């Protein structure tokens, strides 16, 4: 009889429990960590529910169908419209939402219009990362940093809007140049998409719009997202009397357990001196050279391990300087483009590509990252002024 392996999420939970119970992570530090990351995990759960119900209602299908019909048969216009959808989705619903829902739709749209599926899929994963700087909700690392900005009497958007814009513009230019051959020619849009339940679609769109307004207004993002999730659950239940799939699968509880355990393990390393070692390694000061060094260190750490633990470990490098904190965010936000595990969004993107039977050559992914990561990081840092 073959022995069953221990589930990866269970191993992560056990490891986190061990460091807490043995005192490797002191109780006070564990409590402070829970107070800080708890709302973040609630937000992830709520946004995942919102994203799945948006997909079930046909919101993303309608967006891509409108894009196909608005392009006038021109592939480069179609691509620009997909870029706009990916940016809006990432900014308002998070990079993970873009990876989960927009990837299969982009692949379907490409096959429907005779456009390169690889080009559109690579566009989605690039923008899921590089468009994730503008709002706190756009990236989990932003949510972790938002409190630090507030402690320093600095508004998050006021500091990060220019780097966010620079990263998106550089991404669009680089992808347009690299994909110029595939974007030539014309296509036929095909049959119009018919939403399965128009009233539910309208309620879903209105709910997402209100949620986005709440995010921009600065309301507690976890509460706003949770409210939107409840509204959509009720609306879906009333209109369809059933949920898309099993209720327990709407919330990615295994992923949340692993992320929570990851926070605990990284905080333990931080308490045990890793943060101090990195502070000593990072360049000092807030000049352009120092900020580029901090952002580069952060990008390297994100590609080596993952952007979430990389941010937590490198946060002390920022000290009380909002510009250095912004540089850490830039590195961990737009820098993780070289390895498949560098961000959770990229992991989810690879899974969706496999499910859609799209082969993504590792070389194509790496080459795109080698172009985008350094250019976007440098442009975003220079935009800090």
GIZI-V466700 format. One record per backbone hydrogen bond with DSSP energy under -1.0 kcal/mol. CO is the residue of the C=O (numbers start at 0). NH is the residue of the N-H. E is the energy in kcal/mol with one decimal. If there is no record, write none. Layout:
{{CO:NH:E} {CO:NH:E}}
This chain:
{{6:10:-2.2} {7:11:-1.9} {8:12:-2.1} {9:13:-2.6} {10:14:-2.3} {11:15:-2.2} {12:16:-2.6} {13:17:-2.3} {14:18:-1.7} {15:19:-1.5} {16:20:-3.0} {17:21:-2.3} {18:24:-2.3} {25:29:-2.3} {26:30:-2.5} {27:31:-2.2} {28:32:-2.3} {29:33:-2.3} {30:34:-2.2} {31:35:-1.4} {32:36:-2.9} {33:37:-2.1} {36:40:-2.3} {37:41:-2.2} {38:42:-2.2} {39:43:-2.2} {40:44:-2.2} {41:45:-2.6} {42:46:-3.1} {43:47:-2.1} {44:48:-1.9} {45:49:-2.6} {46:50:-3.0} {47:51:-2.5} {48:52:-2.4} {49:53:-2.3} {50:54:-2.3} {51:55:-2.2} {52:56:-2.1} {53:58:-2.2} {57:61:-2.6} {58:62:-1.9} {59:63:-2.3} {60:64:-2.3} {61:65:-2.8} {62:66:-2.0} {63:67:-2.4} {64:68:-2.0} {65:69:-2.4} {66:70:-1.1} {70:73:-1.5} {72:186:-1.6} {73:77:-2.2} {74:78:-2.5} {75:79:-1.9} {76:80:-2.3} {77:81:-2.2} {78:82:-2.4} {79:83:-2.1} {80:84:-2.3} {81:85:-2.7} {82:86:-2.5} {83:87:-2.4} {84:88:-2.8} {85:89:-2.4} {86:90:-2.8} {87:91:-2.5} {88:92:-2.5} {89:93:-1.3} {93:97:-1.6} {94:98:-2.1} {95:99:-2.3} {96:100:-2.6} {97:101:-1.3} {101:105:-2.8} {102:106:-2.1} {103:107:-2.3} {104:108:-2.7} {105:109:-2.3} {106:110:-2.2} {107:111:-2.3} {108:112:-1.7} {109:114:-2.1} {115:119:-1.8} {116:120:-2.5} {117:121:-2.7} {118:122:-1.8} {119:123:-2.0} {120:124:-2.1} {121:125:-1.9} {122:126:-2.3} {123:127:-2.2} {125:129:-2.9} {126:130:-1.9} {128:131:-1.4} {134:137:-1.2} {137:94:-1.8} {138:142:-1.6} {139:143:-1.9} {140:144:-1.8} {141:145:-1.7} {144:148:-2.0} {145:149:-2.2} {146:150:-2.4} {147:151:-1.1} {148:153:-2.6} {149:152:-1.8} {154:158:-1.5} {155:159:-2.4} {156:160:-2.0} {159:163:-2.3} {160:164:-2.4} {161:165:-2.5} {162:166:-2.4} {163:167:-1.9} {164:168:-2.5} {165:169:-2.4} {166:170:-2.0} {167:171:-2.5} {168:172:-2.3} {169:173:-2.7} {170:174:-2.7} {171:175:-2.3} {172:176:-2.3} {173:177:-2.5} {174:178:-2.1} {178:182:-1.5} {180:183:-1.2} {184:74:-1.6} {196:200:-2.2} {197:201:-2.4} {198:202:-2.3} {199:203:-2.5} {200:204:-2.6} {201:205:-2.4} {202:206:-2.4} {203:207:-2.4} {204:208:-2.1} {205:209:-2.4} {206:210:-2.5} {207:211:-2.7} {208:212:-2.1} {209:213:-2.2} {210:214:-2.1} {211:215:-2.4} {212:216:-2.2} {213:218:-1.9} {214:217:-1.2} {219:223:-2.3} {220:224:-2.6} {221:225:-2.0} {222:226:-2.4} {223:227:-2.2} {224:228:-2.4} {225:229:-2.2} {226:230:-2.3} {227:231:-2.4} {228:232:-2.3} {229:233:-2.5} {230:234:-2.8} {231:235:-2.7} {232:236:-2.3} {233:237:-2.6} {234:238:-2.5} {235:239:-2.8} {236:240:-1.2} {242:244:-1.0} {245:248:-1.1} {246:249:-1.3} {250:252:-2.4} {251:255:-2.4} {252:256:-2.2} {253:257:-2.1} {254:258:-2.8} {255:259:-2.7} {256:260:-2.5} {257:261:-2.5} {258:262:-2.3} {259:263:-1.9} {260:264:-2.6} {261:265:-2.5} {262:266:-2.5} {263:267:-1.9} {264:268:-1.9} {265:269:-2.3} {266:270:-2.7} {267:271:-1.8} {268:273:-2.5} {269:272:-1.5} {272:276:-1.8} {273:277:-2.0} {274:278:-2.2} {275:279:-1.9} {276:280:-1.3} {277:281:-2.3} {286:290:-2.6} {287:291:-2.5} {288:292:-2.0} {289:293:-2.5} {290:294:-2.7} {291:295:-2.6} {292:296:-2.5} {293:297:-2.3} {294:298:-2.6} {295:299:-2.5} {296:300:-2.2} {297:301:-2.4} {298:302:-2.2} {299:303:-1.6} {300:304:-2.5} {305:309:-2.0} {306:310:-2.3} {307:311:-2.0} {308:312:-2.5} {309:313:-2.1} {310:314:-1.6} {313:316:-1.6} {314:317:-1.6} {317:320:-1.9} {320:324:-2.1} {321:325:-2.4} {322:326:-1.9} {323:327:-2.0} {324:328:-2.1} {325:329:-2.5} {326:330:-2.4} {327:331:-2.4} {328:332:-2.0} {329:333:-2.3} {334:336:-2.5} {338:341:-1.5} {341:306:-2.3} {342:346:-1.8} {343:347:-2.6} {344:348:-2.3} {345:349:-2.4} {346:350:-1.8} {347:351:-2.2} {348:352:-2.4} {349:353:-2.2} {350:354:-2.3} {351:355:-1.8} {352:357:-2.8} {353:356:-1.6} {360:364:-1.8} {361:365:-2.6} {362:366:-3.0} {363:367:-2.0} {364:368:-2.1} {365:369:-2.6} {366:370:-1.6} {367:371:-2.7} {368:372:-2.7} {370:374:-1.0} {371:375:-3.3} {372:376:-2.2} {373:377:-2.4} {374:378:-2.4} {375:379:-2.5} {376:380:-2.3} {377:381:-2.6} {378:382:-1.6} {380:383:-1.5} {381:384:-1.3}}
